[in-house]
Amino acid sequence: MKEKIKVGYIGLGRRGTGMLRYCVAEMKDVEVKYICDLNENKIEKILGILAEKEYPTPKTTTNYKDILADDEIDAVFIMTSWNSRVKLAIDAMKAGKYAAIEVGCAFDISECYELVKTYEETKVPVMMLENCCYGRDEMMTLRMIKEGLFGEIIQANGAYHHYLNPVEFFQKDADGNVVTDHYRLAEYLNRNCENYPTHELGPISKCLGINRGNKMLSLTAFSSKARGIETYMNDHVTPDHPFAGMKFNQGDIITTIIKCANGEIIHLTLDTTLPRAFYSREFTIRGTKGMCEESGMGKHTYYLDGMEENKHFDNKEEFYEKYDHPLHKEYVESGAKGGHGGIDWLVLRAFVESVKNGVEPPIDAYDTAAWLAIGPLSEMSIANGSTAVSVPDFTNGRWFRREEPNMGKYSLDVVITDPDTPIDPV
């Protein structure tokens, strides 16, 4: 086991900056040896942030291959835009570096096959940093499922209900000017798919045992018409915007239905371009003996067969007392750290501990490829008139006879109590 690891950090946009500033640079067992971005202004900004924190000055580069060529680097964090993450992860694995990639979807199914092929050839792990897998409610639900409290699982629902027009696509800079270079706009202009599935699919996959005793069989996706972005631009954005007057291809509401080998149905919704009152991931699990349901604004309802109906809306606090996941029990007691209620910190710790111990991460290459694949598969289904398409089995038939999963503190396949591995090493 390594006491400290050396990492390269690639991609210094808003998400990359936040994860580095508030999480990675706060971890005493991680040395950020390199930072990398194509934009040198972003590099200078990060150097200033790190200097304020009195953090040792890392090397800088605009070419990520400089990081991969350094024999001292143990792992890389890939926080770039969607269109480069898979390629960079593959290059990192070929260079012998653990790779962590931010969430999203693949552009083509061939990327997913190549990712798995590279992993199987190199045996170098890759992990998608799906932070929602480490949500407190998602992890409590996972524990309750493992303990049989929901009975046999029948259906799971999830969504990305997040109105992105004012906060992402047309956000304003410090001077009040609309930013015009957000990479997602080009995606919404040209593609039509479930482009951001993993916040909901990641936790659901772990609850249903996908790739370990279960698999996704087929997918059917449906798209509404696309009007949300165009309407918003007409009402709020000046005519000189580079995308003004263009017709966007991305449907405002995408519905994806996935059939699983064990008989469950997964229902996903992408909803990002129409006004809505609140953010919600709609995390819902239905079983023969109970259910959980997120209704938005952090409200979660748990119900077990035999409880009185209509009496238990948003009752998660009482369930925490009995069924809180041991990781979150410890996390709450130690004091919240990191963004999004701590899930950023926990998912990064899961990756770091895997690198330190030289083991498979709790979200492995097969999980990463399967979740990335939803984008191009849904795009294919929609383009073909919402016909069903097969979901590849990236385990090549090993989904029901896999090796033992990661048994560490951050496992998402079994519930582990491990007080000896600190959440915040000092």
Salt bridges, closest charged atoms under 4 A:
GLU26 OE2 - LYS53 NZ 2.28
ASP29 OD2 - ARG349 NH2 2.73
ASP29 OD2 - LYS356 NZ 2.77
ASP70 OD2 - LYS33 NZ 2.94
GLU72 OE1 - LYS6 NZ 3.33
GLU72 OE1 - LYS33 NZ 2.29
ASP74 OD1 - LYS2 NZ 2.26
ASP91 OD2 - LYS87 NZ 2.91
GLU102 OE2 - ARG15 NE 2.93
GLU120 OE2 - ARG398 NH2 2.96
GLU121 OE2 - LYS117 NZ 2.98
GLU130 OE2 - HIS199 ND1 2.85
ASP137 OD2 - HIS300 ND1 3.40
ASP137 OD2 - LYS316 NZ 3.81
GLU138 OE2 - ARG281 NH2 2.81
GLU147 OE2 - ARG143 NE 2.81
GLU168 OE2 - ARG14 NH2 2.34
GLU168 OE1 - HIS182 NE2 2.63
GLU230 OE1 - LYS247 NZ 3.44
ASP271 OD2 - HIS161 ND1 2.80
ASP271 OD2 - ARG276 NH1 2.85
GLU282 OE1 - HIS161 NE2 2.89
ASP314 OD2 - LYS299 NZ 3.89
ASP324 OD2 - ARG136 NH2 2.75
GLU330 OE1 - LYS409 NZ 2.53
ASP344 OD1 - ARG15 NH2 2.98
ASP344 OD2 - HIS340 ND1 2.87
GLU353 OE2 - ARG349 NH2 2.79
GLU353 OE2 - LYS356 NZ 4.00
ASP364 OD2 - ARG212 NH2 3.99
ASP364 OD2 - ARG402 NH2 2.84
ASP367 OD2 - LYS206 NZ 2.92
GLU379 OE1 - ARG191 NH2 2.88
GLU403 OE2 - ARG212 NH2 3.80
GLU403 OE2 - ARG402 NH2 3.13
ASP413 OD1 - LYS206 NZ 3.44
ASP413 OD2 - ARG212 NE 3.77
ASP424 OD2 - LYS337 NZ 3.01
